[in-house]
């Protein structure tokens, strides 16, 4: 079936709403019929590509350049786990005091609960945090995994040279493994595809600048696919951009949300924020606007180097120093007129847990905004406590 047609039938898969975790009402009601069935559409797209002989490549972080995979004719699919249901299986091999994103992702591998896994020809991973890096070794016992060695000091010339070499090695691996040319022309075409996708998503995120935006933060987050570069997704973005401006909007305490990514299924904290009277107008994280800041010139003399240079400068907490994240927070707070900042970290996510001290100081000394740090996992046992703390933050905003 054409991906722009009616939604395919539900597929037992990685959608946690099919695992006894109902989605809250309030601001989480889907705004797009297509993205309400995002998992099914992404899976249908990947299966169709596989049937045509195209490779399906799993990715585990925003540092993996999707353009290189697309240029090889592949379909890049995000494997980051967002379900608590797969964590117990992972804890049979992984320590319990590990980031839930890592455990959930590996739990899908052990349980076979993610149908994308059966389609994969390769997984591309990166040496971001130590927990992920060691989990990749276990995953590599079950399927082919290629690890990109990510430098940690992106502003040094040596880091640029090293990362360009790592991205070039990835390109060469894809050429050899999938027997494709992966030349400059293919790279330029892939850059244009991803630039179009990022531009459309940036414009959708920009709708949150309004006094009463036409969608909630949760609805904006849901306008993201597990697979990149699907033509019908891009068409749906354009339809929404034509229809949403000027529609009756919503109001609430304007929240800038920063910190860890919220993979599909792990949106509980965002729902609690908006269910308590907040409106998340900007999401600085990797599932929000952070990767949308990438801009790559398709006409650059060396397109592969241009891709590598752009991805290296994503402001993730694994980098040192990560002052670019604070610069982005200042920019977003001003642009979206944030009234407070909520900083989310998953339990045992050391980099974001430690960096919260810098974010707090930025909020207090530069932004002069109320700040709340939340540390949690994928379970719902602390939801009532989080809601109380969020409501207290909003009372502080009201008192100002």
C-alpha positions in Angstrom: 0.0 0.0 0.0 1.2 3.5 -0.7 2.4 5.1 2.5 0.1 8.1 1.9 -3.0 5.9 1.9 -5.0 4.7 4.8 -3.2 3.5 7.9 -2.1 -0.1 7.8 -3.6 -2.4 10.4 -2.0 -2.2 13.9 1.1 -4.3 14.2 2.3 -5.8 17.5 5.5 -3.9 17.9 7.5 -1.5 19.9 4.6 0.9 20.6 4.2 0.8 24.4 0.5 1.7 24.1 0.1 -1.9 23.1 1.8 -3.1 26.3 -0.6 -1.9 28.9 0.6 1.7 29.1 -2.4 3.8 27.9 -1.7 7.3 26.5 -3.0 10.1 28.6 -5.7 12.3 27.2 -5.3 16.1 27.7 -2.7 17.6 25.4 -1.6 14.2 24.0 -4.5 13.7 21.5 -3.0 13.2 18.0 -3.1 16.2 15.7 -2.2 14.2 12.7 -4.0 11.0 11.6 -0.8 9.8 9.8 1.5 10.3 12.8 -1.1 8.7 15.1 0.0 5.5 13.2 3.6 6.5 12.9 5.1 3.1 14.0 2.9 1.2 11.5 3.8 3.6 8.6 7.5 3.5 9.4 7.5 -0.3 9.6 5.6 -0.5 6.2 8.2 1.8 4.7 11.1 -0.3 6.0 9.5 -3.5 4.8 8.8 -2.1 1.4 12.4 -0.9 1.1 13.7 -4.4 2.2 11.5 -6.0 -0.5 13.2 -3.8 -3.1 16.6 -4.9 -2.0 17.4 -1.8 0.0 19.2 -2.1 3.3 17.6 -1.2 6.6 20.1 0.3 9.1 19.4 0.8 12.8 20.8 3.9 14.5 21.1 4.6 18.2 22.0 8.3 18.5 21.7 11.6 16.7 25.4 11.6 15.9 24.9 8.9 13.2 24.7 10.8 10.0 21.4 9.8 8.3 22.5 11.3 5.1 25.3 8.7 4.6 22.8 5.9 5.1 20.3 7.4 2.7 23.0 8.0 0.1 23.7 4.2 0.3 20.0 3.6 -0.6 19.3 2.6 3.0 16.5 3.4 5.5 17.8 4.7 8.8 15.6 3.5 11.7 15.9 4.7 15.3 16.2 1.8 17.8 16.1 3.8 21.0 13.8 2.1 23.5 11.1 4.0 25.3 9.2 1.2 27.0 9.5 0.0 30.6 8.2 -3.4 29.6 11.4 -4.6 28.1 13.7 -3.5 30.9 13.3 -6.6 33.2 14.7 -8.8 30.4 17.7 -6.5 29.9 18.4 -6.5 33.7 19.2 -10.2 33.4 22.4 -9.1 31.7 22.8 -5.4 32.5 23.0 -3.7 35.9 19.8 -2.4 37.4 21.4 1.0 38.1 21.8 1.8 34.4 20.0 4.3 32.2 16.5 3.1 31.3 17.0 4.1 27.7 19.9 1.7 27.4 18.1 -1.1 29.2 14.9 -0.7 27.2 16.8 -0.7 23.9 18.7 -3.8 24.8 15.6 -5.4 26.2 14.0 -5.2 22.8 17.0 -7.0 21.4 16.6 -9.8 23.9 12.8 -10.2 23.7 12.4 -9.6 20.0 9.6 -7.2 20.7 10.7 -4.7 18.0 9.8 -5.9 14.5 12.3 -3.5 13.0 15.0 -5.7 14.4 14.2 -8.5 12.0 14.7 -6.2 9.1 18.1 -4.8 10.0 21.1 -5.3 7.8 23.4 -3.3 10.1 23.3 -1.3 13.3 25.4 1.9 13.5 26.3 3.1 17.0 28.5 5.7 18.6 30.8 5.9 21.6 28.8 8.4 23.5 28.2 7.3 27.1 30.1 4.3 28.6 26.8 2.4 29.3 25.8 2.5 25.6 29.3 1.7 24.5 29.4 -1.6 26.5 25.9 -2.5 25.6 26.9 -2.3 21.9 29.4 -5.1 22.6 26.6 -7.4 23.8 24.4 -6.4 20.9 27.2 -7.2 18.5 27.1 -10.8 19.7 23.7 -11.1 18.0 23.8 -8.9 14.9 26.3 -6.8 12.9 27.2 -3.6 14.6 29.5 -0.8 13.4 30.7 1.6 16.1 31.7 5.2 15.3 34.3 6.6 17.7 33.0 10.0 18.7 35.6 12.5 19.8 34.7 14.4 23.1 36.2 17.8 22.5 34.5 19.0 19.3 36.2 22.4 19.1 39.7 21.0 18.6 41.1 20.5 15.1 42.1 17.0 15.9 38.6 16.1 16.7 37.4 17.3 13.3 40.0 15.3 11.5 39.2 12.2 13.5 35.5 12.5 13.1 35.7 13.1 9.3 37.8 9.9 9.1 35.2 8.0 11.1 32.4 9.1 8.9 34.5 8.3 5.8 35.0 4.8 7.2 31.2 4.4 7.6 30.7 5.5 4.0 33.3 2.9 2.8 31.7 0.2 4.9 28.3 0.9 3.4 29.8 0.9 -0.1 31.4 -2.5 0.4 28.7 -4.1 2.4 25.7 -3.1 0.2 27.6 -2.8 -3.1 26.5 0.7 -3.9 28.6 3.6 -5.3 27.7 6.1 -2.5 29.2 9.0 -4.5 29.0 12.7 -4.1 25.9 12.9 -6.2 24.1 10.5 -3.9 25.3 12.4 -0.8 24.1 15.7 -2.1 20.7 14.2 -2.8 20.5 12.7 0.7 21.5 16.1 2.2 18.7 17.8 0.3 16.2 15.2 1.7 17.3 15.6 5.3 17.5 19.4 4.9 13.9 19.5 3.7 12.9 17.3 6.7 14.7 19.4 9.2 13.4 22.6 7.7 9.8 21.4 7.9 10.2 20.2 11.4 11.9 23.5 12.4 8.9 25.4 11.0 6.5 23.2 12.9 8.5 23.8 16.1 8.4 27.5 15.3 4.6 27.5 15.7 5.2 27.3 19.4 6.3 30.9 19.4 2.7 32.0 19.3 0.9 33.3 22.4 -1.5 30.4 22.0 0.2 27.8 19.8 -2.1 25.6 17.7 -0.6 22.4 19.2 0.8 21.2 22.4 4.4 20.1 23.2 3.3 16.5 23.2 1.6 16.8 19.8 4.8 18.4 18.4 6.9 15.6 19.8 4.7 13.1 18.2 5.4 14.6 14.7 8.5 12.6 14.5 9.1 9.2 12.8 11.3 6.3 13.7 12.4 6.2 10.1 13.9 9.3 8.3 13.2 10.7 4.9 9.8 9.1 4.2 8.2 11.2 1.4 4.7 10.9 2.8 5.9 12.2 6.2 7.3 15.3 4.5 4.0 15.8 2.7 2.1 15.5 6.0 4.4 18.2 7.5 3.6 20.5 4.6 -0.1 19.9 5.1 0.1 20.7 8.8 2.1 23.9 8.1 -0.6 25.0 5.7 -3.5 24.2 8.1 -2.3 24.8 11.6 -1.4 28.6 11.7 -4.3 30.6 12.7 -6.2 27.7 14.4 -7.5 28.2 17.9 -4.6 27.6 20.2 -3.8 26.6 23.8 -2.2 28.4 26.7 -0.3 27.4 29.8 2.8 28.1 31.8 5.4 28.3 29.0 8.0 25.6 29.7 11.5 25.2 28.1 12.2 21.4 28.5 15.9 20.4 28.4 18.0 17.3 29.1 17.7 13.7 27.9 15.8 12.6 24.9 12.3 11.1 25.2 12.1 8.1 22.8 8.8 7.0 21.5 6.9 5.6 24.5 8.8 7.6 27.2 6.8 10.8 27.1 5.4 10.4 30.6 7.1 13.5 32.1 6.0 15.7 29.2 2.4 14.5 29.7 2.7 15.3 33.5 3.9 18.8 32.7 1.2 19.6 30.3 -1.5 17.8 32.4 -0.5 20.1 35.3 -1.2 23.3 33.4 2.1 23.7 31.5 2.8 24.2 27.8 6.1 22.9 26.6 6.9 25.5 24.0 10.5 24.3 23.3 12.2 21.0 23.7 16.0 21.4 23.6 16.7 17.7 23.8 17.7 15.2 21.0 14.0 14.4 20.3 13.3 18.1 20.1 15.0 21.0 18.4 18.7 20.1 19.1 19.2 18.0 15.9 17.1 20.4 13.9 19.8 23.0 14.3 21.9 21.1 11.8 22.3 22.8 8.5 24.4 21.2 5.7 25.2 22.7 2.3 24.4 20.2 -0.4 26.7 22.1 -2.7 29.7 22.0 -0.5 32.9 21.0 -2.3 33.2 17.9 -0.1 29.7 16.8 0.9 30.9 14.0 3.2 33.2 16.4 5.2 30.3 18.9 5.4 28.1 16.1 6.8 30.7 15.1 9.4 31.4 18.7 10.5 27.7 19.5 11.1 27.0 16.4 13.1 30.1 16.7 15.3 28.8 20.0 16.8 25.6 18.7 18.2 25.6 20.1 21.8 25.2 16.8 23.7 26.3 16.4 27.4 28.8 13.8 26.3 30.9 16.7 24.9 33.4 18.7 27.0 33.0 21.6 27.2 29.4 21.6 26.2 28.9 25.4 26.3 26.9 25.2 23.0 24.0 23.7 25.0 23.9 26.7 27.2 24.0 29.0 24.2 21.1 27.1 22.7 19.1 27.3 26.0 19.6 31.1 26.1 18.4 31.4 22.5 15.3 29.2 23.0 14.3 30.8 26.2 14.3 34.2 24.5 12.7 33.1 21.2 9.9 31.1 22.8 9.4 33.4 25.8 9.9 30.6 28.4 8.6 31.3 31.9 10.5 28.4 33.5 13.0 25.6 32.7 12.6 21.9 33.5 15.8 19.8 33.2 15.1 16.1 32.8 17.6 13.3 33.4 17.1 9.6 33.3 18.5 7.7 36.3 22.2 6.9 36.0 22.6 9.2 33.0 25.8 10.6 34.4 26.6 13.2 31.8 23.2 15.0 32.0 23.0 14.5 35.8 26.3 16.3 36.3 25.7 19.0 33.7 22.4 20.0 35.4 24.6 22.1 37.8 25.7 24.2 34.8 22.1 24.5 33.5 20.8 25.6 36.9 23.4 28.4 37.0 22.5 29.4 33.5 18.9 29.7 34.5 19.6 31.6 37.7 22.3 34.0 36.5 21.6 34.5 32.8 17.9 33.6 32.1 16.5 34.6 35.5 14.0 31.9 35.2 12.6 29.4 37.8 14.4 26.0 37.4 13.4 22.4 38.2 15.6 19.4 37.9 13.9 16.0 37.5 15.6 12.7 37.7 13.4 9.6 36.9 13.2 6.4 34.9 10.5 4.8 32.7 8.3 3.6 35.5 5.3 5.5 36.8 5.9 5.1 40.5 7.1 8.6 41.0 4.5 10.3 38.8 2.5 11.8 41.8 5.8 13.2 43.2 6.8 14.7 39.9 3.4 16.3 39.4 3.6 17.9 42.9 7.0 19.4 42.1 5.9 20.6 38.7 2.8 22.3 40.2 5.0 24.0 42.8 7.2 25.3 40.0 4.2 26.7 38.3 3.1 28.4 41.5 6.5 30.0 41.7 6.0 31.3 38.1 2.6 32.7 39.0 4.0 34.4 42.0 6.5 36.3 39.7 
